Each structure stands twice: as C-alpha cells, then as structure tokens.
Amino acid sequence: MAGIDGALKDAMAIGGVLGAALVDSTSGMALGTLGEAAGLDLQLAAAGTTDVVRAHRRATEALGLHGEALEDSLTTLTHQYYLVRPLTSPGGRDLFLYLVLDRARANLAMARHHVRRIEAELVV
C-alpha cells in the first residue's frame, strides 16, 4: 500500500510521464504533484481538469447511465497526452489521478495498466 507521495513516485516511473497529480474533484486542489511538464503548471492544470471530471459525471447522470462510471479520460494534444483516472475506493471517491505524458515516448496501454495498479495500492 502506498500513500500520496508513493503513488506519485510510482506514476513518475511510468514511461513517458512528465508530471503527475492527485486531485480533489470537489475543490480542484491538488493534494500532491510531482514532475515538471514544460510550460505546464500542474496545480493550474489539476484545477482545470476538475471541470472535465465534473462534466463527465454530470453527463453520465443526465444520460441515465446508472451503474456506469468513468474509468479514465484521455485528452490528446500535439505533443502530450493528459490521462485522468477518477478513484473508486471508498476513501478516494472524490479524487482523481492526473498524468501528463510525452506523446512521443508514452505507451498509453501501459500507462493505463500502471494507473489501475497505483489506484489499487493507494491509501488516502
């Protein structure tokens, strides 16, 4: 089992990761960040991504997709991927993992696999 710092260190070990954050989706505050993505303020990006997570949840509710939950969300830019994984554990329901990946170096399938493992081991 890993705490926030351990989870962020594990996330940074994923190939191609430039930065990682654990974010509270109710407040938009990052509980922790690690790494440096060129030109990206992880605190600001975490707050902005909170709006995306909330929009996904509202859309799921509005569509009546009961029993469906957002596993992850991917934003693809010219040179980066942004991977968002809302946590499902009882203590982490309002939290999400946010990763910034270098598009040229990252393997998305492996990143998603590692993020699921990190979530399973995370104790908040």
C-alpha positions as CSV (number, residue, x, y, z in Angstrom):
1,M,0.0,0.0,0.0
2,A,1.2,3.5,-0.9
3,G,0.4,7.0,0.3
4,I,0.1,10.0,-1.9
5,D,3.9,10.6,-2.2
6,G,4.5,6.9,-3.0
7,A,1.7,6.9,-5.6
8,L,3.0,10.0,-7.3
9,K,6.5,8.5,-7.4
10,D,5.1,5.3,-8.9
11,A,3.3,7.4,-11.5
12,M,6.5,9.2,-12.4
13,A,8.1,5.8,-13.1
14,I,5.7,5.1,-15.9
15,G,7.4,5.5,-19.3
16,G,6.9,9.0,-20.8
17,V,5.3,10.6,-17.7
18,L,6.3,14.3,-17.4
19,G,4.1,15.1,-14.4
20,A,1.5,13.6,-12.0
21,A,-1.0,14.9,-9.5
22,L,-3.6,13.6,-7.1
23,V,-6.5,16.0,-7.2
24,D,-9.7,16.6,-5.1
25,S,-12.5,16.9,-7.6
26,T,-14.8,18.8,-5.1
27,S,-12.3,21.7,-4.6
28,G,-10.0,21.4,-7.6
29,M,-7.0,21.4,-5.2
30,A,-4.0,19.1,-5.9
31,L,-3.2,17.0,-2.8
32,G,0.2,16.4,-4.3
33,T,2.1,17.0,-7.5
34,L,5.4,15.6,-8.8
35,G,7.4,16.3,-12.0
36,E,7.7,19.1,-14.5
37,A,5.9,19.3,-17.8
38,A,7.4,22.1,-19.9
39,G,5.2,25.1,-19.7
40,L,2.5,23.4,-17.7
41,D,1.6,24.4,-14.2
42,L,0.4,21.2,-12.6
43,Q,-1.6,23.0,-9.9
44,L,-3.5,25.0,-12.5
45,A,-4.0,22.0,-14.8
46,A,-5.4,20.0,-11.9
47,A,-7.9,22.7,-11.1
48,G,-8.9,23.0,-14.8
49,T,-9.2,19.2,-15.2
50,T,-11.6,19.1,-12.3
51,D,-14.2,20.8,-14.5
52,V,-13.7,18.0,-17.1
53,V,-14.2,15.3,-14.4
54,R,-17.4,17.0,-13.1
55,A,-18.7,17.4,-16.7
56,H,-18.2,13.7,-17.3
57,R,-20.1,12.9,-14.1
58,R,-23.0,15.2,-15.0
59,A,-23.2,13.8,-18.5
60,T,-23.3,10.2,-17.1
61,E,-26.1,11.2,-14.7
62,A,-28.1,13.2,-17.4
63,L,-27.9,10.2,-19.8
64,G,-29.3,7.9,-17.1
65,L,-26.2,5.6,-17.3
66,H,-26.8,4.2,-13.8
67,G,-24.1,1.7,-12.8
68,E,-21.7,3.2,-15.3
69,A,-18.6,5.1,-14.1
70,L,-15.8,7.0,-15.8
71,E,-12.8,4.7,-15.7
72,D,-10.5,7.2,-17.3
73,S,-10.4,10.1,-19.7
74,L,-7.8,10.9,-22.3
75,T,-7.0,14.3,-23.9
76,T,-4.7,14.2,-26.9
77,L,-2.6,17.2,-27.8
78,T,0.1,17.6,-30.4
79,H,2.9,16.6,-28.1
80,Q,1.3,15.4,-24.9
81,Y,-1.4,13.2,-23.5
82,Y,-3.4,14.0,-20.4
83,L,-4.7,10.9,-18.6
84,V,-7.3,11.2,-15.9
85,R,-8.3,8.3,-13.6
86,P,-11.1,9.0,-11.0
87,L,-10.5,6.8,-8.0
88,T,-13.2,4.3,-6.9
89,S,-12.0,3.3,-3.5
90,P,-14.3,4.5,-0.6
91,G,-11.7,6.9,0.7
92,G,-10.9,8.3,-2.7
93,R,-14.3,8.7,-4.4
94,D,-13.8,12.5,-4.8
95,L,-10.2,12.1,-6.0
96,F,-8.5,11.6,-9.4
97,L,-5.1,10.8,-10.7
98,Y,-3.8,13.2,-13.4
99,L,-0.9,12.3,-15.6
100,V,0.9,14.4,-18.2
101,L,2.6,12.1,-20.7
102,D,5.1,12.8,-23.6
103,R,3.2,11.7,-26.6
104,A,6.4,10.6,-28.4
105,R,7.6,8.3,-25.6
106,A,4.4,7.1,-23.8
107,N,2.7,3.8,-24.2
108,L,-1.0,4.5,-23.4
109,A,-1.9,0.9,-22.8
110,M,0.9,0.5,-20.3
111,A,0.2,3.9,-18.6
112,R,-3.5,2.9,-18.1
113,H,-2.4,-0.5,-16.7
114,H,0.0,1.1,-14.3
115,V,-2.5,3.8,-13.2
116,R,-5.0,1.0,-12.3
117,R,-2.3,-0.7,-10.2
118,I,-1.4,2.6,-8.5
119,E,-5.1,3.2,-7.7
120,A,-5.4,-0.3,-6.2
121,E,-2.4,0.3,-3.9
122,L,-3.2,3.9,-2.9
123,V,-4.2,4.6,0.7
124,V,-5.5,8.1,1.3
